Amino acid sequence: MGVSDRQSAPREVDRARTPGRPLNKPPAGLYASRSAAEGPRGNGRRPPVDARVGLRELARDGRLAAVVAAAGQPERQAFTAAAYDVVWPIVFSRITRRIEQRRGHRGCAAGIDQLADECLDRFHDDVEAVVEDLLTHARQPILNLEAWITGRLNAATVDGHRRRRGMRGALQRPRLPGWLTECLGNDRWLTALATRMLVWVGVSNTAGSEVWPLESWAQERAAHTGDWSSDPGAVAADVETVLAAMRRHPMWYESYVERPLGRKQAPVAAQPVRDGAGDCAMPLALGDPHARVESEMRRLAAAAVDAIDRRRGRGQETQAIVVEVIRAVFGGTFTGTLDRAPHEVADPLGGVTGALADPETVNRIVATVREITDEHQG
């Protein structure tokens, strides 16, 4: 599923200032809502005491949701931060730990300081959903705040998950339309795979350098089809079959598959990517590589014209100095192709210096240089 097994740094903890604390260790005020990022948690301070105490008092009075709704931004941030202090231990013990145990992430299930990158992201998403649910729906007197939160965990996290899917443009409740089921021949495995694909496009997880988590789905394919030789290659072929069926309705495909899939964060390689004995993958250029070559050639040409102009001003004969200057200027190191492997691109300077062996070409260059320098002098 593209889940990293390394630990992640806490979102708001300056590790350099706390070298003795394990990664993700939950100090006071660690888990703050993204909506409250600029509030009390943003500078590392706990919310005011009255917000922490007031949270429980207002909940007991049944006025928490109303007060938060009418509060200004600073007060709402303080209540949000206080709610996080109450919510995150419940979410981890009741939801996160169980999920990580089912997924076989025993390290992640051991504690918050052991959560891997994407597991930590899911934990934060669930905490934020429960905090939002608390501050929005606490309209009746709540005598035991932790018990009330625990009773609403499933509804709050499911609702938050669906909202996040909707924000990505994916189906909030992935179900196959009848036409797609028919196109897949009501095949048990292909319809299950299509559902998995609709779920996958709506989550933030990535599959490493792949678009789909083929290795994980290979195990499901074996269970559905009884073909225990199933491998990622076989799943990839099935994925293409499902995609071909989905594309029969282009607008539906673009809305619920292509668009949310395109919103996934591109994976970043921690180390250079190498394919066998081939060359390492190069980073994507921010511009056209040919534009760099063209820019470098223009720079060299300008330097040559300036040098020829100066020597002509001293009375030297144009024909002789043109050849000498061009060989000197264009015979050095060319920086426009230094980011590419040798012999993979044509030598842009070889054509310039090699042309000096042709008298007709030299005459054309001399005539052009004279026109340019004469314009400059004029």
N, C-alpha and C positions, 0 to 999 in steps of 0.2 A: 504493500500500500504506500510505499515511499516514505515510511515513518522513520525518522532518524532515531538511533538508539543512544545518542549522546545527550548529556544533560544540557539544559538551557539556562541562560542567565535570567534572573528575574527582570520584569519589565521596568521596575522603577528603583532598583537597588544599584548603587554605584559600587561595583565589586572592588574597585581600587581602594575604597574607603573602608571596606569590611573584609579584609583578606582571610580572616579566620572563619567565616561563616560558609557552610556548604552552599552550592548552587541552589537557587530557588527556595532557600530557607525562608519561611514566612515570618519576617519581623513585624513589629507593630506597623500597621498602615501600609503593608505591601500591596494588597490586592485592592486596587481602586478601579472604579468604572471608567471606561474610555470617555464617557460623557463628562466625567468629573476630573479629567486629566489635568486641567488647569486649576483645580481647587486645592484644598488642603493637602491631598495626597501627592500632588504634583511636586511639592517642595519637600516631601519626606516627613512632614509633621502629621501627627494624628489629628482628627477633627476635634473641635472644642468639646469639653466635657459635657456641656449642656446638650449637644447634639446626640452623644452616645446615650446619655440618660434620658433625654427627651424622646428618643426613638421608642424606647420601651414604654414610657409613660403615655405617649400618644397612641401607641398600639393598644394598651390596656383601656384607654378611653374610647377607642374606635375612631379616632380622628387623624390617624397617621396619613392616610391617602389624601385627605382634604387639605391638611396643613402643607404637605409636600407640594401638592398641585398649586397652591396659592403662594408658595415661597419664592423668593428671588433666587438668582443663580448662586450666590455664595451659600445661602442656607440649604438649597437643594444639594449642592455639592457636599456639604457637611453631613447631611442625612444619608446621602448615597455612600459616603465613606464609612459612616457608622454601620450602615446595613451590611456592607461588605465584611466587616469584622464578625458579624453574627452569621452570615450566610456561608462563607467559604469553607469552614470546617464541616458543616453539614453536607455540602455538596461533595466534598472529597470523600467523606466516609460513606455516604449513602449512594453516590452515583459513580464518581470517578474511580474509586478503588475497585468496585465490582466490575465496571467495564474493562479496566485494565487487566483484571484477573481473567476475564473471559477471553480477552484478546491474547493472553499469554505473556503480557508485559509485567512480569513479576517485579522487576525493578521499579517500574512506574507505580505499581500498586503499593510499594513500600512506604512512600511518602511524597509530599509535594516537592521536596528538594531533589527527588529522583526522576521527576517527570521529563520525558523526552520532548523535543520541540513541539511537534504537532499534538502530542497528548496534553501539553501545557496549554496550547491554544484552545483546545476543546474544553479544558477545565475552566479557563477564563470565560469562554462563551457561555457555559452553563451557569457560572456564578453570576455573570451579568444579567442573564435572563431571569434568574430567581430574584435578584435584587430589584429589577424592574417590576416583577410581579408583586413583590412585597410592597413597594412604594406606591403601586397603582391600585391594589385590591384590598389593602388593609383598611376596610371601612367599618368593620364590626369590632366590638371589644375582643381583644386577644389576651387571654390570661397567661398562656404559655407560648411565647413567641417562637421558640425552637420547634415545638410540636406542630404549630400552625404551618411553619415553613416546610417541615418534613412532609406534611400531608399534601402540599401543593407542588412538591418537587417535580413529579412526572409531568403534570400539566404545564408547569412553567417552562421546563426545559424543552418539551416537545413544541410548545408554542414559539419559543425563541428560535428553535431549529427551523421551523417553518418560515418564520419571518426572515431569517437569514437567507434561506433558499429563494424566497420571493425577491429579496433585494438583488440576488444574483441573476434573476430572470428565469430560474428553474421552476419546475412544477413543485408546489409545496407538498403535495401528496402524490408521489409518482405512481401512476397507474397507466396501463397500456390502453390506448383507444382501440375500439373494436376493429377498425381497418388494419391496424398494425398487427394485431393478433392473427387476423386472417392472412395477411401477407406472409407471416412466418409459419403458416400452415398449422397453427395451434400446437407447434412443437414445444414440449415441456421445457427443454433446456434453452432454446432460443428465446422463448418468452421470458424465462427467468433472467437470462442474460440482458435482454432489452430493459427489464426493470432495473437491474443492477446499473446499467449504463445511465438511465435517467436519474438514479440516486447519485451516482458518481459525479455527474456534471454540476450538481448543486452543492457540493461540499468543497471546502478549501484544500483538502488533501491533494497531494500530487503523487505520481507514480515514478518518482525519480526522473529519469530522462525520457520516459515513455508517456504516452497520452493516457493509456488505460492500464489498470493494475492486472496485467495478463497472468502473472504468476499466481496471484491469489485466486483468480477466477478459474485457473486450470484445475485446482482442487475441487471447486464446485462442479465443474464440467464432468469430472470423473464420477462424482456422486450422483449427478443427474442422469448421465448416459451409461454408466457402467464401464466406460472405456478408461481403464486405469493407466493407459499410456498417454493420457491427455497431457499436453505440454503447452507453453505459451504460444507456440506457433499454431497449434490447432485452435486455440481460443482466438488468436488474431484473425484467422480465417472466418470464424463465426461472427466476430465483431463486424467484419466487413459485410457479411450477409445481413446482419441486423441494420447496419447503416444504410445499405442499399434499399432496404425496405422502408426505413424512415424517410429517406430522401424522395420517396414517391409523393410526399406532401411537403413541398419545399418550404412553405411558410411555417408550418408546424415544426419542421426540422430546424429551421433557422432560429425560431423563437425559443424552443425548449431544449435544444441540444447544442447547436453551434455557438449561440450567443453566450450561455452560461459557461460552456467549456472554455471559451476564449477569455473568460474573466479569471481563470485560475492563475495563480502566481507562477511565473516561469521559474523552473528549478535552477538553482545556482550551484555549480560544481565546486566542491571544497578543494579539489585538486585538478590539475590539467587532465583533460579527457583524451585518452589515447585509444585508438582502435587497432588492437593487435600490434604489428610492427610498423604501422603507418605513422604519419606525422600527428603531433598533438593538435587537437582542435583549437583554432584561433578564435579569439573573441570577436563578436560581431562589430563591424566598423560602424561608426556613427554617420558616415557619409560614403559617397561613391569612391572606391579606391582609385579609380581612374582620374578623379578630380584632383587627388593629391599629386599624381604624376604630372597632370597638366599644369598645376600650380607651380611645381618645381621646375618644369621646363620653361615656364614664363619667367620665373625668377632668374634662371641661368641666362636666358636670352637677353633680359634687361641688363644683367651684369656685363655680358659680351658687348652689347651696343654702347654702354658707357665707356668701356675700355677702348673700343675702337674709336669712339668720338674723341676721347682725350688724345690718343696717339695721332689721329688725323690733325688735331689742332696743333700738334708739334711739327707738322709738315711731312709725316711719314706717308708712304705710298699705300693706298687703300688695299690693293690686291694682296700685298704681302702681309699686312697686319691682320686682315680678315682671317686668313688660314691659321696664322699663329695664335690669335686670340681664341678662335673657336676650339682649336685643339687643347689649349690651356684650360678654358672655362668648362668645356663639356667632357674633358678627359679625366675629371676627378671622381670623387665618391658621389653617387646619386642617392639622396635620402628618401625619395618618393616610394621606393620599393623595399626599404629595409625591414618592414614588418612582415614580409613574405619570404618563404623558403627560396633558396637559390634555384635557378633554372626553371622555376614555375611560371615566370612571366618573361615576356620579351624585354630585351635590353633597350630602353628608349634612347640611350646615348650612342649605342653602336651605329644606328642609322645616320646620326648627325656627323660623327667623326668619319665614318666610312664614306660619306658622300663627298668628302674633300678630295678623294682620289679622282673624281670626275670633273674635268675642266669646265664643262657646260654648267654643271651644278654650282661650281665655285663662282662662275660668272653671274649666275642668277642671285646667289647669296650676296655678292659684292654690290650688285645693282640695288638690291633691297636695302642693304645696309646704308648705301649712299643716300637713298631716298629718306630713310628714317633720320639719319644724322643731319641731313640738310634741313628737314622739317624742324628738328630741335634747334638748329642754329638760327633758322628764320624766326 
